[in-house]
Amino acid sequence: MVEAMHASGVFHFDQIAAWSEAEIAYMDEKLAARGRIARDDWAAQAAKLAEEKE
């Protein structure tokens, strides 16, 4: 999954934290995540991780 995200230009937590609903739907389809991105609230998790990195 990481390789697919990198191929899509996603390299940092702050990128995931800023995803719109449309971007979440796009990446969900691209990664065949079957709703996991929204269900696991990747954006909130990524925001927390990005904040810790600062």
N, CA, C and O atoms as a GROMACS GRO file, in nm:
protein
  216
    1MET      N    1   0.082  -0.118   0.000
    1MET     CA    2   0.000   0.000   0.000
    1MET      C    3   0.088   0.125   0.000
    1MET      O    4   0.053   0.225  -0.063
    2VAL      N    5   0.198   0.120   0.070
    2VAL     CA    6   0.288   0.237   0.075
    2VAL      C    7   0.340   0.269  -0.065
    2VAL      O    8   0.348   0.386  -0.103
    3GLU      N    9   0.375   0.166  -0.140
    3GLU     CA   10   0.427   0.189  -0.275
    3GLU      C   11   0.322   0.258  -0.362
    3GLU      O   12   0.355   0.348  -0.440
    4ALA      N   13   0.197   0.216  -0.349
    4ALA     CA   14   0.089   0.277  -0.428
    4ALA      C   15   0.068   0.422  -0.386
    4ALA      O   16   0.039   0.507  -0.471
    5MET      N   17   0.081   0.450  -0.258
    5MET     CA   18   0.066   0.588  -0.212
    5MET      C   19   0.180   0.673  -0.266
    5MET      O   20   0.157   0.785  -0.312
    6HIS      N   21   0.301   0.622  -0.261
    6HIS     CA   22   0.416   0.696  -0.315
    6HIS      C   23   0.399   0.719  -0.465
    6HIS      O   24   0.430   0.827  -0.515
    7ALA      N   25   0.350   0.619  -0.536
    7ALA     CA   26   0.327   0.633  -0.680
    7ALA      C   27   0.223   0.741  -0.709
    7ALA      O   28   0.223   0.800  -0.817
    8SER      N   29   0.135   0.766  -0.614
    8SER     CA   30   0.031   0.869  -0.628
    8SER      C   31   0.078   1.005  -0.577
    8SER      O   32   0.002   1.102  -0.580
    9GLY      N   33   0.202   1.013  -0.531
    9GLY     CA   34   0.257   1.140  -0.485
    9GLY      C   35   0.235   1.168  -0.338
    9GLY      O   36   0.255   1.281  -0.293
   10VAL      N   37   0.195   1.068  -0.262
   10VAL     CA   38   0.171   1.088  -0.119
   10VAL      C   39   0.293   1.038  -0.042
   10VAL      O   40   0.325   0.919  -0.045
   11PHE      N   41   0.361   1.130   0.026
   11PHE     CA   42   0.484   1.097   0.097
   11PHE      C   43   0.484   1.142   0.244
   11PHE      O   44   0.568   1.099   0.322
   12HIS      N   45   0.388   1.230   0.280
   12HIS     CA   46   0.390   1.290   0.414
   12HIS      C   47   0.253   1.283   0.481
   12HIS      O   48   0.149   1.284   0.414
   13PHE      N   49   0.254   1.276   0.614
   13PHE     CA   50   0.130   1.271   0.690
   13PHE      C   51   0.044   1.394   0.668
   13PHE      O   52  -0.078   1.385   0.664
   14ASP      N   53   0.108   1.510   0.655
   14ASP     CA   54   0.029   1.632   0.637
   14ASP      C   55  -0.050   1.630   0.506
   14ASP      O   56  -0.155   1.695   0.497
   15GLN      N   57  -0.003   1.557   0.407
   15GLN     CA   58  -0.078   1.542   0.283
   15GLN      C   59  -0.207   1.464   0.308
   15GLN      O   60  -0.314   1.504   0.262
   16ILE      N   61  -0.197   1.356   0.382
   16ILE     CA   62  -0.314   1.273   0.412
   16ILE      C   63  -0.410   1.352   0.500
   16ILE      O   64  -0.532   1.346   0.481
   17ALA      N   65  -0.357   1.426   0.596
   17ALA     CA   66  -0.441   1.504   0.687
   17ALA      C   67  -0.526   1.606   0.612
   17ALA      O   68  -0.634   1.643   0.658
   18ALA      N   69  -0.479   1.652   0.498
   18ALA     CA   70  -0.549   1.756   0.422
   18ALA      C   71  -0.642   1.700   0.314
   18ALA      O   72  -0.702   1.777   0.240
   19TRP      N   73  -0.654   1.569   0.303
   19TRP     CA   74  -0.739   1.510   0.200
   19TRP      C   75  -0.884   1.554   0.214
   19TRP      O   76  -0.940   1.558   0.324
   20SER      N   77  -0.944   1.587   0.101
   20SER     CA   78  -1.086   1.618   0.096
   20SER      C   79  -1.164   1.488   0.084
   20SER      O   80  -1.105   1.381   0.069
   21GLU      N   81  -1.296   1.496   0.092
   21GLU     CA   82  -1.380   1.377   0.076
   21GLU      C   83  -1.356   1.313  -0.061
   21GLU      O   84  -1.352   1.190  -0.073
   22ALA      N   85  -1.341   1.396  -0.164
   22ALA     CA   86  -1.316   1.346  -0.299
   22ALA      C   87  -1.182   1.274  -0.307
   22ALA      O   88  -1.170   1.169  -0.371
   23GLU      N   89  -1.081   1.330  -0.243
   23GLU     CA   90  -0.949   1.266  -0.243
   23GLU      C   91  -0.950   1.135  -0.166
   23GLU      O   92  -0.884   1.038  -0.205
   24ILE      N   93  -1.025   1.133  -0.057
   24ILE     CA   94  -1.037   1.008   0.020
   24ILE      C   95  -1.103   0.901  -0.066
   24ILE      O   96  -1.058   0.787  -0.069
   25ALA      N   97  -1.210   0.938  -0.136
   25ALA     CA   98  -1.279   0.841  -0.223
   25ALA      C   99  -1.187   0.793  -0.335
   25ALA      O  100  -1.185   0.674  -0.367
   26TYR      N  101  -1.110   0.885  -0.393
   26TYR     CA  102  -1.017   0.849  -0.500
   26TYR      C  103  -0.911   0.752  -0.448
   26TYR      O  104  -0.885   0.649  -0.511
   27MET      N  105  -0.849   0.784  -0.336
   27MET     CA  106  -0.743   0.698  -0.282
   27MET      C  107  -0.800   0.565  -0.232
   27MET      O  108  -0.733   0.462  -0.241
   28ASP      N  109  -0.921   0.567  -0.180
   28ASP     CA  110  -0.986   0.444  -0.137
   28ASP      C  111  -0.999   0.348  -0.255
   28ASP      O  112  -0.974   0.229  -0.243
   29GLU      N  113  -1.040   0.403  -0.369
   29GLU     CA  114  -1.054   0.322  -0.491
   29GLU      C  115  -0.916   0.277  -0.542
   29GLU      O  116  -0.897   0.161  -0.578
   30LYS      N  117  -0.823   0.370  -0.545
   30LYS     CA  118  -0.688   0.341  -0.598
   30LYS      C  119  -0.617   0.234  -0.514
   30LYS      O  120  -0.546   0.149  -0.568
   31LEU      N  121  -0.637   0.240  -0.382
   31LEU     CA  122  -0.569   0.146  -0.293
   31LEU      C  123  -0.652   0.021  -0.264
   31LEU      O  124  -0.608  -0.069  -0.193
   32ALA      N  125  -0.773   0.016  -0.320
   32ALA     CA  126  -0.867  -0.094  -0.292
   32ALA      C  127  -0.882  -0.112  -0.142
   32ALA      O  128  -0.877  -0.223  -0.090
   33ALA      N  129  -0.901   0.002  -0.072
   33ALA     CA  130  -0.907   0.001   0.074
   33ALA      C  131  -1.046  -0.034   0.128
   33ALA      O  132  -1.061  -0.058   0.247
   34ARG      N  133  -1.146  -0.037   0.041
   34ARG     CA  134  -1.282  -0.077   0.078
   34ARG      C  135  -1.338  -0.002   0.198
   34ARG      O  136  -1.394  -0.062   0.290
   35GLY      N  137  -1.324   0.130   0.198
   35GLY     CA  138  -1.378   0.214   0.304
   35GLY      C  139  -1.289   0.230   0.425
   35GLY      O  140  -1.325   0.300   0.520
   36ARG      N  141  -1.175   0.167   0.423
   36ARG     CA  142  -1.086   0.169   0.539
   36ARG      C  143  -1.034   0.309   0.572
   36ARG      O  144  -1.018   0.342   0.689
   37ILE      N  145  -1.009   0.390   0.471
   37ILE     CA  146  -0.954   0.524   0.494
   37ILE      C  147  -1.049   0.606   0.580
   37ILE      O  148  -1.006   0.669   0.677
   38ALA      N  149  -1.177   0.606   0.547
   38ALA     CA  150  -1.276   0.681   0.626
   38ALA      C  151  -1.304   0.611   0.758
   38ALA      O  152  -1.311   0.675   0.862
   39ARG      N  153  -1.319   0.480   0.753
   39ARG     CA  154  -1.354   0.404   0.874
   39ARG      C  155  -1.247   0.418   0.982
   39ARG      O  156  -1.279   0.434   1.100
   40ASP      N  157  -1.121   0.412   0.942
   40ASP     CA  158  -1.010   0.425   1.037
   40ASP      C  159  -0.968   0.570   1.059
   40ASP      O  160  -0.875   0.597   1.136
   41ASP      N  161  -1.034   0.663   0.991
   41ASP     CA  162  -1.008   0.807   1.002
   41ASP      C  163  -0.860   0.840   0.984
   41ASP      O  164  -0.795   0.899   1.070
   42TRP      N  165  -0.809   0.801   0.867
   42TRP     CA  166  -0.669   0.825   0.836
   42TRP      C  167  -0.633   0.972   0.847
   42TRP      O  168  -0.523   1.006   0.891
   43ALA      N  169  -0.724   1.061   0.807
   43ALA     CA  170  -0.692   1.204   0.809
   43ALA      C  171  -0.662   1.252   0.951
   43ALA      O  172  -0.566   1.325   0.972
   44ALA      N  173  -0.743   1.211   1.047
   44ALA     CA  174  -0.719   1.251   1.186
   44ALA      C  175  -0.591   1.188   1.241
   44ALA      O  176  -0.515   1.254   1.312
   45GLN      N  177  -0.569   1.063   1.209
   45GLN     CA  178  -0.446   0.996   1.254
   45GLN      C  179  -0.324   1.064   1.194
   45GLN      O  180  -0.224   1.086   1.262
   46ALA      N  181  -0.333   1.096   1.065
   46ALA     CA  182  -0.221   1.160   0.997
   46ALA      C  183  -0.194   1.299   1.054
   46ALA      O  184  -0.079   1.340   1.066
   47ALA      N  185  -0.299   1.372   1.087
   47ALA     CA  186  -0.284   1.505   1.146
   47ALA      C  187  -0.209   1.495   1.278
   47ALA      O  188  -0.120   1.576   1.306
   48LYS      N  189  -0.245   1.398   1.358
   48LYS     CA  190  -0.178   1.378   1.488
   48LYS      C  191  -0.030   1.344   1.466
   48LYS      O  192   0.057   1.400   1.533
   49LEU      N  193  -0.002   1.254   1.374
   49LEU     CA  194   0.136   1.215   1.348
   49LEU      C  195   0.218   1.330   1.290
   49LEU      O  196   0.335   1.348   1.325
   50ALA      N  197   0.156   1.409   1.204
   50ALA     CA  198   0.225   1.526   1.146
   50ALA      C  199   0.258   1.626   1.255
   50ALA      O  200   0.366   1.686   1.255
   51GLU      N  201   0.166   1.645   1.348
   51GLU     CA  202   0.186   1.738   1.459
   51GLU      C  203   0.302   1.691   1.548
   51GLU      O  204   0.382   1.773   1.594
   52GLU      N  205   0.310   1.562   1.571
   52GLU     CA  206   0.418   1.508   1.654
   52GLU      C  207   0.554   1.523   1.588
   52GLU      O  208   0.655   1.532   1.657
   53LYS      N  209   0.558   1.526   1.457
   53LYS     CA  210   0.684   1.538   1.382
   53LYS      C  211   0.740   1.679   1.388
   53LYS      O  212   0.859   1.698   1.366
   54GLU      N  213   0.656   1.777   1.417
   54GLU     CA  214   0.701   1.918   1.417
   54GLU      C  215   0.791   1.949   1.531
   54GLU      O  216   0.837   2.062   1.545
   0.00000   0.00000   0.00000
